[in-house]
């Protein structure tokens, strides 16, 4: 298939998820998503603490479009085999906090008050672990899809994390701010470009720090290339006293589908073939090293380990 078609579909999917829930208005009402009982989970990584924080979830009616390269019946069978509902999927949103000494790094933001009604819970869950938005020193952005960046500003325009530097992947920034790329994108994709520019472009240049994947952001916290889901998506590796944590962002959407069957492409993967290769490369590494990991769209508690399972992988949530 033409790569442009893929690109357009991916952006359109991300846009509809971010803004109006077109699909949920037209579809049968399956009720509200199941939100986690506890909105946070802590783990010690050497001298650091990592906390997965839930911003909420949406319940998405399961249609043909969600997995782009598998028949709906196969997708439903995969869910049924895990005793999961087959008419819908619950997609959670989990920013992660790394506390290193007195310094607080928030990775990705969720929606603040700009998203669906079952989102916007980050501030409450941050308070539950003892922090205020003003306490965040650094926000690290994995990629520019709306569910990861829109929480940088509230609806009234005020900055959600007023004291924070915002670290963004340089190749991701270059893509979304490239006028030629935006003009070449199909109409359905324009909204995602405009959203990225509106949110990120609203900050003073000296608040935005562009990092190169492969480099350390600060001692002990490194970004690594995980391109495919978007052109510049980066995962974050935090190491302390010989222990390691990896935040995988959207290397997989919900693992019950795309870790178990890693060759399936979620509608939001902009370059599905590159995303597929990235997914296998990174999950092979995490399985081999038994690395503690967290994922933005992972089920409660969002922290755990990845194991090999069949032709793919299985996420093992922490107890
Ligand atoms: Zn996402």
py3Dmol code that shows the C-alpha trace and the ligand (Angstrom):
import py3Dmol

protein = """\
ATOM      1  CA  UNK A   1       0.000   0.000   0.000  1.00  0.00           C
ATOM      2  CA  UNK A   2       1.066   3.559  -0.681  1.00  0.00           C
ATOM      3  CA  UNK A   3       2.916   4.950   2.317  1.00  0.00           C
ATOM      4  CA  UNK A   4       0.948   8.192   2.099  1.00  0.00           C
ATOM      5  CA  UNK A   5      -2.270   6.271   2.673  1.00  0.00           C
ATOM      6  CA  UNK A   6      -0.805   4.735   5.801  1.00  0.00           C
ATOM      7  CA  UNK A   7       0.401   8.095   6.981  1.00  0.00           C
ATOM      8  CA  UNK A   8      -2.992   9.696   6.420  1.00  0.00           C
ATOM      9  CA  UNK A   9      -4.874   6.922   8.154  1.00  0.00           C
ATOM     10  CA  UNK A  10      -2.545   7.053  11.122  1.00  0.00           C
ATOM     11  CA  UNK A  11      -2.851  10.747  11.629  1.00  0.00           C
ATOM     12  CA  UNK A  12      -6.594  10.739  11.062  1.00  0.00           C
ATOM     13  CA  UNK A  13      -6.957   8.055  13.682  1.00  0.00           C
ATOM     14  CA  UNK A  14      -4.871   9.933  16.180  1.00  0.00           C
ATOM     15  CA  UNK A  15      -6.762  13.127  15.480  1.00  0.00           C
ATOM     16  CA  UNK A  16     -10.193  11.610  15.967  1.00  0.00           C
ATOM     17  CA  UNK A  17      -8.994  10.045  19.195  1.00  0.00           C
ATOM     18  CA  UNK A  18      -7.675  13.353  20.408  1.00  0.00           C
ATOM     19  CA  UNK A  19     -10.489  15.677  19.543  1.00  0.00           C
ATOM     20  CA  UNK A  20     -14.062  14.593  19.004  1.00  0.00           C
ATOM     21  CA  UNK A  21     -15.046  11.017  19.515  1.00  0.00           C
ATOM     22  CA  UNK A  22     -16.692  10.600  16.134  1.00  0.00           C
ATOM     23  CA  UNK A  23     -16.777   6.850  16.514  1.00  0.00           C
ATOM     24  CA  UNK A  24     -18.270   6.888  19.975  1.00  0.00           C
ATOM     25  CA  UNK A  25     -21.146   9.168  18.951  1.00  0.00           C
ATOM     26  CA  UNK A  26     -22.153   6.907  16.074  1.00  0.00           C
ATOM     27  CA  UNK A  27     -21.585   3.615  17.865  1.00  0.00           C
ATOM     28  CA  UNK A  28     -23.629   1.764  20.472  1.00  0.00           C
ATOM     29  CA  UNK A  29     -23.039   2.904  24.025  1.00  0.00           C
ATOM     30  CA  UNK A  30     -20.933   0.347  25.882  1.00  0.00           C
ATOM     31  CA  UNK A  31     -20.770   2.426  29.038  1.00  0.00           C
ATOM     32  CA  UNK A  32     -17.807   4.146  30.649  1.00  0.00           C
ATOM     33  CA  UNK A  33     -14.311   2.628  30.590  1.00  0.00           C
ATOM     34  CA  UNK A  34     -13.044   0.709  33.572  1.00  0.00           C
ATOM     35  CA  UNK A  35     -10.724   3.107  35.399  1.00  0.00           C
ATOM     36  CA  UNK A  36      -7.965   1.761  37.638  1.00  0.00           C
ATOM     37  CA  UNK A  37      -8.812   1.262  41.295  1.00  0.00           C
ATOM     38  CA  UNK A  38      -5.564   3.019  42.201  1.00  0.00           C
ATOM     39  CA  UNK A  39      -4.466   5.737  39.808  1.00  0.00           C
ATOM     40  CA  UNK A  40      -0.758   5.227  40.422  1.00  0.00           C
ATOM     41  CA  UNK A  41       1.894   2.553  40.927  1.00  0.00           C
ATOM     42  CA  UNK A  42       5.374   3.111  42.365  1.00  0.00           C
ATOM     43  CA  UNK A  43       8.580   1.152  41.827  1.00  0.00           C
ATOM     44  CA  UNK A  44      12.138   1.772  43.039  1.00  0.00           C
ATOM     45  CA  UNK A  45      14.859   1.709  40.382  1.00  0.00           C
ATOM     46  CA  UNK A  46      18.101   2.023  42.343  1.00  0.00           C
ATOM     47  CA  UNK A  47      18.028   5.462  43.946  1.00  0.00           C
ATOM     48  CA  UNK A  48      15.230   6.628  41.624  1.00  0.00           C
ATOM     49  CA  UNK A  49      11.508   6.181  42.010  1.00  0.00           C
ATOM     50  CA  UNK A  50       9.277   5.592  38.986  1.00  0.00           C
ATOM     51  CA  UNK A  51       5.532   6.194  39.332  1.00  0.00           C
ATOM     52  CA  UNK A  52       2.980   5.304  36.665  1.00  0.00           C
ATOM     53  CA  UNK A  53       0.151   7.851  36.883  1.00  0.00           C
ATOM     54  CA  UNK A  54      -3.221   7.330  35.225  1.00  0.00           C
ATOM     55  CA  UNK A  55      -4.866  10.198  33.320  1.00  0.00           C
ATOM     56  CA  UNK A  56      -7.989   8.147  32.596  1.00  0.00           C
ATOM     57  CA  UNK A  57      -9.117   5.937  29.734  1.00  0.00           C
ATOM     58  CA  UNK A  58     -11.590   5.780  26.881  1.00  0.00           C
ATOM     59  CA  UNK A  59     -13.830   2.899  25.874  1.00  0.00           C
ATOM     60  CA  UNK A  60     -13.568   2.474  22.117  1.00  0.00           C
ATOM     61  CA  UNK A  61     -16.103   0.354  20.219  1.00  0.00           C
ATOM     62  CA  UNK A  62     -14.061  -2.240  18.347  1.00  0.00           C
ATOM     63  CA  UNK A  63     -14.438  -1.803  14.586  1.00  0.00           C
ATOM     64  CA  UNK A  64     -12.611  -2.985  11.484  1.00  0.00           C
ATOM     65  CA  UNK A  65     -10.387   0.101  11.522  1.00  0.00           C
ATOM     66  CA  UNK A  66      -8.650  -0.388  14.889  1.00  0.00           C
ATOM     67  CA  UNK A  67      -6.319  -3.164  13.697  1.00  0.00           C
ATOM     68  CA  UNK A  68      -5.495  -2.239  10.158  1.00  0.00           C
ATOM     69  CA  UNK A  69      -4.095  -5.531   8.898  1.00  0.00           C
ATOM     70  CA  UNK A  70      -6.160  -8.265  10.562  1.00  0.00           C
ATOM     71  CA  UNK A  71      -9.794  -9.338  10.134  1.00  0.00           C
ATOM     72  CA  UNK A  72     -12.076  -8.229  12.960  1.00  0.00           C
ATOM     73  CA  UNK A  73     -12.945 -11.842  13.774  1.00  0.00           C
ATOM     74  CA  UNK A  74      -9.259 -12.625  14.456  1.00  0.00           C
ATOM     75  CA  UNK A  75      -8.945  -9.546  16.638  1.00  0.00           C
ATOM     76  CA  UNK A  76     -12.024 -10.548  18.631  1.00  0.00           C
ATOM     77  CA  UNK A  77     -10.696 -14.097  18.990  1.00  0.00           C
ATOM     78  CA  UNK A  78      -7.439 -12.719  20.419  1.00  0.00           C
ATOM     79  CA  UNK A  79      -9.378 -10.714  23.015  1.00  0.00           C
ATOM     80  CA  UNK A  80     -11.685 -13.633  23.822  1.00  0.00           C
ATOM     81  CA  UNK A  81      -8.663 -15.894  24.393  1.00  0.00           C
ATOM     82  CA  UNK A  82      -7.663 -13.524  27.224  1.00  0.00           C
ATOM     83  CA  UNK A  83     -11.200 -13.377  28.653  1.00  0.00           C
ATOM     84  CA  UNK A  84     -11.508  -9.753  27.527  1.00  0.00           C
ATOM     85  CA  UNK A  85     -14.670  -8.156  26.078  1.00  0.00           C
ATOM     86  CA  UNK A  86     -14.829  -8.306  22.276  1.00  0.00           C
ATOM     87  CA  UNK A  87     -17.212  -5.430  21.451  1.00  0.00           C
ATOM     88  CA  UNK A  88     -14.922  -2.697  22.694  1.00  0.00           C
ATOM     89  CA  UNK A  89     -11.424  -1.988  23.989  1.00  0.00           C
ATOM     90  CA  UNK A  90     -10.518   0.217  26.944  1.00  0.00           C
ATOM     91  CA  UNK A  91      -7.504   2.371  26.071  1.00  0.00           C
ATOM     92  CA  UNK A  92      -5.823   3.908  29.150  1.00  0.00           C
ATOM     93  CA  UNK A  93      -3.457   6.891  29.260  1.00  0.00           C
ATOM     94  CA  UNK A  94      -0.525   6.673  31.681  1.00  0.00           C
ATOM     95  CA  UNK A  95       2.093   9.418  31.973  1.00  0.00           C
ATOM     96  CA  UNK A  96       5.056   8.326  34.116  1.00  0.00           C
ATOM     97  CA  UNK A  97       6.939  10.264  36.771  1.00  0.00           C
ATOM     98  CA  UNK A  98      10.611   9.715  37.548  1.00  0.00           C
ATOM     99  CA  UNK A  99      11.819  11.144  40.849  1.00  0.00           C
ATOM    100  CA  UNK A 100      15.601  11.387  41.015  1.00  0.00           C
ATOM    101  CA  UNK A 101      16.834  13.099  44.167  1.00  0.00           C
ATOM    102  CA  UNK A 102      14.772  16.281  44.320  1.00  0.00           C
ATOM    103  CA  UNK A 103      14.192  16.427  40.579  1.00  0.00           C
ATOM    104  CA  UNK A 104      10.879  15.399  39.045  1.00  0.00           C
ATOM    105  CA  UNK A 105      10.627  14.274  35.417  1.00  0.00           C
ATOM    106  CA  UNK A 106       7.153  13.728  33.968  1.00  0.00           C
ATOM    107  CA  UNK A 107       7.052  11.651  30.770  1.00  0.00           C
ATOM    108  CA  UNK A 108       4.089  12.515  28.502  1.00  0.00           C
ATOM    109  CA  UNK A 109       1.077  14.422  29.751  1.00  0.00           C
ATOM    110  CA  UNK A 110      -2.317  12.971  28.924  1.00  0.00           C
ATOM    111  CA  UNK A 111      -5.038  15.525  28.146  1.00  0.00           C
ATOM    112  CA  UNK A 112      -5.394  17.898  31.139  1.00  0.00           C
ATOM    113  CA  UNK A 113      -8.945  19.303  30.711  1.00  0.00           C
ATOM    114  CA  UNK A 114      -8.850  19.123  26.898  1.00  0.00           C
ATOM    115  CA  UNK A 115      -9.876  15.508  26.440  1.00  0.00           C
ATOM    116  CA  UNK A 116     -12.803  13.110  26.728  1.00  0.00           C
ATOM    117  CA  UNK A 117     -14.741  13.248  30.042  1.00  0.00           C
ATOM    118  CA  UNK A 118     -13.128  10.056  31.335  1.00  0.00           C
ATOM    119  CA  UNK A 119      -9.646  11.638  31.143  1.00  0.00           C
ATOM    120  CA  UNK A 120      -7.922  14.526  32.903  1.00  0.00           C
ATOM    121  CA  UNK A 121      -7.168  12.633  36.117  1.00  0.00           C
ATOM    122  CA  UNK A 122      -3.401  13.162  36.139  1.00  0.00           C
ATOM    123  CA  UNK A 123      -3.433  16.102  38.563  1.00  0.00           C
ATOM    124  CA  UNK A 124      -5.525  14.179  41.099  1.00  0.00           C
ATOM    125  CA  UNK A 125      -3.287  11.137  40.845  1.00  0.00           C
ATOM    126  CA  UNK A 126      -0.177  13.305  41.068  1.00  0.00           C
ATOM    127  CA  UNK A 127      -1.619  14.777  44.284  1.00  0.00           C
ATOM    128  CA  UNK A 128      -2.232  11.263  45.578  1.00  0.00           C
ATOM    129  CA  UNK A 129       1.525  10.602  45.413  1.00  0.00           C
ATOM    130  CA  UNK A 130       2.329  13.939  47.041  1.00  0.00           C
ATOM    131  CA  UNK A 131       3.124  16.269  44.137  1.00  0.00           C
ATOM    132  CA  UNK A 132       1.634  19.333  42.470  1.00  0.00           C
ATOM    133  CA  UNK A 133       2.035  20.309  38.800  1.00  0.00           C
ATOM    134  CA  UNK A 134       4.333  23.149  39.994  1.00  0.00           C
ATOM    135  CA  UNK A 135       6.721  20.519  41.375  1.00  0.00           C
ATOM    136  CA  UNK A 136       7.518  19.126  37.915  1.00  0.00           C
ATOM    137  CA  UNK A 137      10.992  20.268  36.823  1.00  0.00           C
ATOM    138  CA  UNK A 138      11.095  18.563  33.419  1.00  0.00           C
ATOM    139  CA  UNK A 139       8.461  17.207  31.049  1.00  0.00           C
ATOM    140  CA  UNK A 140       9.797  14.675  28.551  1.00  0.00           C
ATOM    141  CA  UNK A 141       7.624  14.174  25.460  1.00  0.00           C
ATOM    142  CA  UNK A 142       7.868  10.853  23.575  1.00  0.00           C
ATOM    143  CA  UNK A 143       5.996  12.028  20.466  1.00  0.00           C
ATOM    144  CA  UNK A 144       3.541  14.675  19.312  1.00  0.00           C
ATOM    145  CA  UNK A 145       0.189  12.826  19.264  1.00  0.00           C
ATOM    146  CA  UNK A 146      -2.450  14.752  21.178  1.00  0.00           C
ATOM    147  CA  UNK A 147      -2.887  12.296  24.045  1.00  0.00           C
ATOM    148  CA  UNK A 148       0.812  12.758  24.858  1.00  0.00           C
ATOM    149  CA  UNK A 149       1.119  16.558  24.546  1.00  0.00           C
ATOM    150  CA  UNK A 150      -2.289  18.177  25.029  1.00  0.00           C
ATOM    151  CA  UNK A 151      -1.903  18.147  28.808  1.00  0.00           C
ATOM    152  CA  UNK A 152       0.916  20.700  28.577  1.00  0.00           C
ATOM    153  CA  UNK A 153      -1.734  23.450  28.585  1.00  0.00           C
ATOM    154  CA  UNK A 154      -5.147  23.701  30.153  1.00  0.00           C
ATOM    155  CA  UNK A 155      -8.176  24.747  28.128  1.00  0.00           C
ATOM    156  CA  UNK A 156      -7.873  28.291  29.498  1.00  0.00           C
ATOM    157  CA  UNK A 157      -4.392  28.543  27.959  1.00  0.00           C
ATOM    158  CA  UNK A 158      -2.396  28.407  31.179  1.00  0.00           C
ATOM    159  CA  UNK A 159       0.657  26.165  31.386  1.00  0.00           C
ATOM    160  CA  UNK A 160      -0.033  22.991  33.323  1.00  0.00           C
ATOM    161  CA  UNK A 161       3.598  22.626  34.520  1.00  0.00           C
ATOM    162  CA  UNK A 162       4.708  26.264  34.824  1.00  0.00           C
ATOM    163  CA  UNK A 163       8.234  25.585  36.089  1.00  0.00           C
ATOM    164  CA  UNK A 164       9.111  22.753  33.717  1.00  0.00           C
ATOM    165  CA  UNK A 165      11.505  22.604  30.800  1.00  0.00           C
ATOM    166  CA  UNK A 166       9.931  20.607  27.985  1.00  0.00           C
ATOM    167  CA  UNK A 167      12.197  18.036  26.345  1.00  0.00           C
ATOM    168  CA  UNK A 168      11.130  16.867  22.875  1.00  0.00           C
ATOM    169  CA  UNK A 169      12.680  14.500  20.318  1.00  0.00           C
ATOM    170  CA  UNK A 170      14.414  16.629  17.658  1.00  0.00           C
ATOM    171  CA  UNK A 171      13.310  14.434  14.706  1.00  0.00           C
ATOM    172  CA  UNK A 172       9.710  14.440  15.944  1.00  0.00           C
ATOM    173  CA  UNK A 173       9.711  18.222  16.239  1.00  0.00           C
ATOM    174  CA  UNK A 174      11.281  18.610  12.808  1.00  0.00           C
ATOM    175  CA  UNK A 175       8.571  16.458  11.182  1.00  0.00           C
ATOM    176  CA  UNK A 176       5.499  18.193  12.624  1.00  0.00           C
ATOM    177  CA  UNK A 177       6.934  21.681  12.068  1.00  0.00           C
ATOM    178  CA  UNK A 178       7.946  20.969   8.448  1.00  0.00           C
ATOM    179  CA  UNK A 179       5.635  23.049   6.227  1.00  0.00           C
ATOM    180  CA  UNK A 180       6.280  20.856   3.192  1.00  0.00           C
ATOM    181  CA  UNK A 181       5.310  17.715   5.144  1.00  0.00           C
ATOM    182  CA  UNK A 182       2.161  19.407   6.391  1.00  0.00           C
ATOM    183  CA  UNK A 183       1.164  20.602   2.916  1.00  0.00           C
ATOM    184  CA  UNK A 184       1.803  17.135   1.465  1.00  0.00           C
ATOM    185  CA  UNK A 185      -0.328  15.417   4.121  1.00  0.00           C
ATOM    186  CA  UNK A 186      -3.932  14.483   3.299  1.00  0.00           C
ATOM    187  CA  UNK A 187      -6.712  16.761   4.625  1.00  0.00           C
ATOM    188  CA  UNK A 188      -7.548  14.311   7.418  1.00  0.00           C
ATOM    189  CA  UNK A 189      -4.000  14.679   8.709  1.00  0.00           C
ATOM    190  CA  UNK A 190      -3.930  18.466   8.870  1.00  0.00           C
ATOM    191  CA  UNK A 191      -5.492  18.583  12.332  1.00  0.00           C
ATOM    192  CA  UNK A 192      -2.650  16.616  13.904  1.00  0.00           C
ATOM    193  CA  UNK A 193      -0.083  19.020  12.438  1.00  0.00           C
ATOM    194  CA  UNK A 194      -2.097  22.019  13.602  1.00  0.00           C
ATOM    195  CA  UNK A 195      -2.508  20.526  17.067  1.00  0.00           C
ATOM    196  CA  UNK A 196       1.213  19.824  17.477  1.00  0.00           C
ATOM    197  CA  UNK A 197       2.070  23.342  16.333  1.00  0.00           C
ATOM    198  CA  UNK A 198      -0.580  24.949  18.545  1.00  0.00           C
ATOM    199  CA  UNK A 199       0.511  23.100  21.701  1.00  0.00           C
ATOM    200  CA  UNK A 200       4.292  22.990  21.308  1.00  0.00           C
ATOM    201  CA  UNK A 201       4.539  26.280  19.428  1.00  0.00           C
ATOM    202  CA  UNK A 202       2.854  28.124  22.293  1.00  0.00           C
ATOM    203  CA  UNK A 203       5.937  27.788  24.509  1.00  0.00           C
ATOM    204  CA  UNK A 204       8.895  30.159  24.478  1.00  0.00           C
ATOM    205  CA  UNK A 205      11.790  28.751  22.495  1.00  0.00           C
ATOM    206  CA  UNK A 206      13.997  28.575  25.599  1.00  0.00           C
ATOM    207  CA  UNK A 207      11.445  26.359  27.385  1.00  0.00           C
ATOM    208  CA  UNK A 208      11.722  23.687  24.691  1.00  0.00           C
ATOM    209  CA  UNK A 209      14.812  21.475  24.713  1.00  0.00           C
ATOM    210  CA  UNK A 210      15.212  19.315  21.616  1.00  0.00           C
ATOM    211  CA  UNK A 211      17.066  16.083  22.301  1.00  0.00           C
ATOM    212  CA  UNK A 212      18.632  13.629  19.891  1.00  0.00           C
ATOM    213  CA  UNK A 213      17.509  10.019  20.453  1.00  0.00           C
ATOM    214  CA  UNK A 214      20.563   8.098  21.649  1.00  0.00           C
ATOM    215  CA  UNK A 215      21.706  10.915  23.900  1.00  0.00           C
ATOM    216  CA  UNK A 216      21.420  11.376  27.637  1.00  0.00           C
ATOM    217  CA  UNK A 217      18.940  14.071  28.699  1.00  0.00           C
ATOM    218  CA  UNK A 218      20.472  14.230  32.163  1.00  0.00           C
ATOM    219  CA  UNK A 219      22.836  11.754  33.830  1.00  0.00           C
ATOM    220  CA  UNK A 220      20.958   8.444  34.159  1.00  0.00           C
ATOM    221  CA  UNK A 221      18.085   9.299  31.805  1.00  0.00           C
ATOM    222  CA  UNK A 222      18.552   8.536  28.120  1.00  0.00           C
ATOM    223  CA  UNK A 223      16.280   8.755  25.068  1.00  0.00           C
ATOM    224  CA  UNK A 224      16.382   6.018  22.430  1.00  0.00           C
ATOM    225  CA  UNK A 225      14.952   5.994  18.908  1.00  0.00           C
ATOM    226  CA  UNK A 226      11.692   4.063  18.493  1.00  0.00           C
ATOM    227  CA  UNK A 227      10.564   5.440  15.146  1.00  0.00           C
ATOM    228  CA  UNK A 228       7.548   4.119  13.252  1.00  0.00           C
ATOM    229  CA  UNK A 229       4.512   4.920  15.368  1.00  0.00           C
ATOM    230  CA  UNK A 230       5.526   8.488  14.540  1.00  0.00           C
ATOM    231  CA  UNK A 231       8.610   9.686  12.648  1.00  0.00           C
ATOM    232  CA  UNK A 232      10.551  10.666  15.783  1.00  0.00           C
ATOM    233  CA  UNK A 233       9.034   8.758  18.705  1.00  0.00           C
ATOM    234  CA  UNK A 234      11.558   8.067  21.456  1.00  0.00           C
ATOM    235  CA  UNK A 235      11.508   5.743  24.431  1.00  0.00           C
ATOM    236  CA  UNK A 236      13.118   6.681  27.748  1.00  0.00           C
ATOM    237  CA  UNK A 237      15.638   4.578  29.670  1.00  0.00           C
ATOM    238  CA  UNK A 238      16.358   5.473  33.298  1.00  0.00           C
ATOM    239  CA  UNK A 239      19.248   3.767  35.105  1.00  0.00           C
ATOM    240  CA  UNK A 240      20.376   3.953  38.696  1.00  0.00           C
ATOM    241  CA  UNK A 241      22.699   1.763  40.758  1.00  0.00           C
ATOM    242  CA  UNK A 242      22.682  -0.996  38.146  1.00  0.00           C
ATOM    243  CA  UNK A 243      18.885  -1.105  37.805  1.00  0.00           C
ATOM    244  CA  UNK A 244      16.982  -0.020  34.729  1.00  0.00           C
ATOM    245  CA  UNK A 245      13.497   1.155  33.791  1.00  0.00           C
ATOM    246  CA  UNK A 246      12.278   1.690  30.230  1.00  0.00           C
ATOM    247  CA  UNK A 247       9.223   3.745  29.270  1.00  0.00           C
ATOM    248  CA  UNK A 248       8.088   2.400  25.903  1.00  0.00           C
ATOM    249  CA  UNK A 249       5.536   5.123  25.022  1.00  0.00           C
ATOM    250  CA  UNK A 250       3.461   3.809  22.076  1.00  0.00           C
ATOM    251  CA  UNK A 251       5.820   1.069  20.860  1.00  0.00           C
ATOM    252  CA  UNK A 252       2.616  -0.867  21.405  1.00  0.00           C
ATOM    253  CA  UNK A 253      -0.903   0.365  21.888  1.00  0.00           C
ATOM    254  CA  UNK A 254      -2.896  -1.948  24.210  1.00  0.00           C
ATOM    255  CA  UNK A 255      -0.619  -4.967  24.764  1.00  0.00           C
ATOM    256  CA  UNK A 256      -3.501  -7.473  24.795  1.00  0.00           C
ATOM    257  CA  UNK A 257      -3.576  -6.995  21.011  1.00  0.00           C
ATOM    258  CA  UNK A 258      -0.324  -5.521  19.762  1.00  0.00           C
ATOM    259  CA  UNK A 259       2.181  -7.210  22.101  1.00  0.00           C
ATOM    260  CA  UNK A 260       0.448 -10.573  21.778  1.00  0.00           C
ATOM    261  CA  UNK A 261       0.311 -10.100  17.993  1.00  0.00           C
ATOM    262  CA  UNK A 262       3.161  -7.650  17.345  1.00  0.00           C
ATOM    263  CA  UNK A 263       2.809  -7.713  13.565  1.00  0.00           C
ATOM    264  CA  UNK A 264      -0.660  -6.143  13.795  1.00  0.00           C
ATOM    265  CA  UNK A 265      -0.793  -2.413  13.133  1.00  0.00           C
ATOM    266  CA  UNK A 266      -2.948  -0.151  15.265  1.00  0.00           C
ATOM    267  CA  UNK A 267      -4.684   2.571  13.269  1.00  0.00           C
ATOM    268  CA  UNK A 268      -2.404   5.211  14.851  1.00  0.00           C
ATOM    269  CA  UNK A 269       0.905   3.722  13.611  1.00  0.00           C
ATOM    270  CA  UNK A 270       2.038   6.198  10.944  1.00  0.00           C
ATOM    271  CA  UNK A 271       4.611   3.859   9.342  1.00  0.00           C
ATOM    272  CA  UNK A 272       3.259   0.401  10.251  1.00  0.00           C
ATOM    273  CA  UNK A 273       6.201  -1.588   8.878  1.00  0.00           C
ATOM    274  CA  UNK A 274       8.781   0.494  10.741  1.00  0.00           C
ATOM    275  CA  UNK A 275       6.593   0.399  13.862  1.00  0.00           C
ATOM    276  CA  UNK A 276       6.409  -3.401  13.617  1.00  0.00           C
ATOM    277  CA  UNK A 277      10.186  -3.765  13.393  1.00  0.00           C
ATOM    278  CA  UNK A 278      10.702  -1.321  16.245  1.00  0.00           C
ATOM    279  CA  UNK A 279       8.179  -3.202  18.410  1.00  0.00           C
ATOM    280  CA  UNK A 280       9.937  -6.537  17.916  1.00  0.00           C
ATOM    281  CA  UNK A 281      13.411  -5.042  18.389  1.00  0.00           C
ATOM    282  CA  UNK A 282      12.535  -3.270  21.629  1.00  0.00           C
ATOM    283  CA  UNK A 283      10.403  -6.046  23.122  1.00  0.00           C
ATOM    284  CA  UNK A 284      13.090  -8.668  22.300  1.00  0.00           C
ATOM    285  CA  UNK A 285      15.545  -6.501  24.235  1.00  0.00           C
ATOM    286  CA  UNK A 286      13.193  -6.011  27.200  1.00  0.00           C
ATOM    287  CA  UNK A 287      12.379  -9.738  27.382  1.00  0.00           C
ATOM    288  CA  UNK A 288      16.055 -10.705  27.273  1.00  0.00           C
ATOM    289  CA  UNK A 289      17.063  -8.191  29.939  1.00  0.00           C
ATOM    290  CA  UNK A 290      13.889  -8.710  32.055  1.00  0.00           C
ATOM    291  CA  UNK A 291      13.687  -4.936  32.238  1.00  0.00           C
ATOM    292  CA  UNK A 292      11.070  -3.209  34.376  1.00  0.00           C
ATOM    293  CA  UNK A 293       8.980  -1.244  31.898  1.00  0.00           C
ATOM    294  CA  UNK A 294       6.009   1.054  31.627  1.00  0.00           C
ATOM    295  CA  UNK A 295       3.700   1.833  28.711  1.00  0.00           C
ATOM    296  CA  UNK A 296       1.408   4.764  28.044  1.00  0.00           C
ATOM    297  CA  UNK A 297      -1.540   2.599  26.927  1.00  0.00           C
ATOM    298  CA  UNK A 298      -0.863  -0.336  29.249  1.00  0.00           C
ATOM    299  CA  UNK A 299      -3.519  -1.724  31.606  1.00  0.00           C
ATOM    300  CA  UNK A 300      -3.376  -1.087  35.331  1.00  0.00           C
ATOM    301  CA  UNK A 301      -0.845  -0.731  36.891  1.00  0.00           C
ATOM    302  CA  UNK A 302       1.021   0.099  33.621  1.00  0.00           C
ATOM    303  CA  UNK A 303       4.326  -1.114  35.128  1.00  0.00           C
ATOM    304  CA  UNK A 304       5.651  -4.651  34.723  1.00  0.00           C
ATOM    305  CA  UNK A 305       7.793  -6.828  32.510  1.00  0.00           C
ATOM    306  CA  UNK A 306       7.445  -8.300  29.033  1.00  0.00           C
ATOM    307  CA  UNK A 307       7.715 -12.039  28.398  1.00  0.00           C
ATOM    308  CA  UNK A 308       7.876 -14.057  25.216  1.00  0.00           C
ATOM    309  CA  UNK A 309       4.514 -15.690  24.342  1.00  0.00           C
ATOM    310  CA  UNK A 310       3.797 -17.621  21.160  1.00  0.00           C
ATOM    311  CA  UNK A 311       4.736 -15.529  18.150  1.00  0.00           C
ATOM    312  CA  UNK A 312       4.776 -12.396  20.274  1.00  0.00           C
ATOM    313  CA  UNK A 313       4.912 -11.104  23.808  1.00  0.00           C
ATOM    314  CA  UNK A 314       2.845 -10.930  26.954  1.00  0.00           C
ATOM    315  CA  UNK A 315       2.839  -8.045  29.401  1.00  0.00           C
ATOM    316  CA  UNK A 316       3.136  -9.159  33.037  1.00  0.00           C
ATOM    317  CA  UNK A 317       1.843  -6.340  35.270  1.00  0.00           C
ATOM    318  CA  UNK A 318       3.638  -5.862  38.586  1.00  0.00           C
ATOM    319  CA  UNK A 319       1.886  -7.218  41.658  1.00  0.00           C
TER     320      UNK A 319
END
"""
ligand_1 = """\
1
ZN
Zn -0.728 7.407 22.377
"""
view = py3Dmol.view(width=600, height=400)
view.addModel(protein, "pdb")
view.setStyle({"model": 0}, {"cartoon": {"style": "trace"}})
view.addModel(ligand_1, "xyz")
view.setStyle({"model": 1}, {"stick": {}})
view.zoomTo()
view.show()
